[in-house]
């Protein structure tokens, strides 16, 4: 299993309950695809370097993962369907 980071930006205009639901759904998706979350770092509400849509702020979360990289494509399809997630990026961490 390789090490990856997942950086996630969630829309700040949604309620805390909606944000929690989106994050819980993401964690369930990661578990379903046999990804192990080794660290979760919540950066809270931050100003973005540039506007995405009409928003210049985002709720940032960084996950450290151990997973099989072949499942990223399938997970990306599901993450793209969540309208509360503004941006995300998987990055492989070299050991």
NORCORBEL-V580088 format. One record per run of one state. SS is the DSSP state (A for helix, B for strand, O for the rest). FROM is the first residue (numbers start at 1). TO is the last residue. Records with the same first field share a line. If there is no record, write none. Layout:
# NORCORBEL-V580088
SS=FROM-TO ; FROM-TO
This chain:
# NORCORBEL-V580088
O=1-1 ; 11-15 ; 33-35 ; 53-54 ; 68-68 ; 81-84 ; 93-95
B=2-10 ; 36-52 ; 55-67 ; 85-92
A=16-32 ; 69-80
